[in-house]
Amino acid sequence: MQTAHTLDVLRTRVSSLRKGGETIGLVPTMGALHEGHLTLVRRAREACDHVVASIFVNPTQFGPNEDLDAYPRQLEEDAQMLEREGCALLWAPRVAEMYPDGFVTSISVSGVSEGLCGADRPGHFDGVATVVCKLFNQVAPDMAFFGEKDWQQLAVIRAMARDLDLTLPHVHQIIGVPTVREADGLAMSSRNRYLSEENRAAAATLPREMREAIARIEDGQEIAPTLAALEDALLGAGFSKVDYAVLADASSLKPLEKLEGKAARLLVAARIGGTRLIDNMGVG
Ligand code: PAF
């Protein structure tokens, strides 16, 4: 596997990968890789001739009081994992390469980016949309692979690709890959490593209580009291705050007051010991 730190090197290597008309799958990441990321790489390898993974801790998607400085960085270890998975090229730009002096552009996707995490993390999805658009332009992949754990992020990226008429990857080539979970059900996340042993054990309450709430909703119980009971269960288990627990239309992310026969999703963000965990699951 080769590594590119500059745009010139990236472009040369991408065009040599494409030489015989081969296809490229992009797996954008912020590093600190885990099994969830490696599943994206495997999925990309099945669908495309070559996989390009990017590792870039994108400063513009972190708020002023968030964990940008503390975010885990382990480029060498990550590179070894990607190589073992058969990744062809690692794109690991420095901040000044991605955002040179004078950089002034931002992409803002309204609607899907506004509620849920968008409400708690102002500017976050502008940062995500802008860097993902740049990554798409830099690599011009045929397909791009994202974890469904960040369901709202996936919706924002799809809306951006559709509205900006991106052809590589076209909106239909933006592939969502189901969330990979630990044995106790906790969704894998680079931020799980921030959890103390005690909080890590309590964190498994999140998927468990979500499944319980989904079973009740599918059983016909009212949505609002079921979501209130879910919040109470999380607070009782050691979570300090539930930012949101919402049943939403799976595509528009608009909150639903009842199951209307359309695809629905239960989405939750909750804080435990200073770490913010998110999860989502299909309903109905
Ligand atoms: O999901 C992530 O790791 C990041 O938000 C992404 C898509 C790589 C953009 O920085």
Residues whose N, C-alpha, C, O or C-beta is under 5 A from the ligand:
A	BS01	PAF	P28 T29 M30 F56 N58 V128 V131
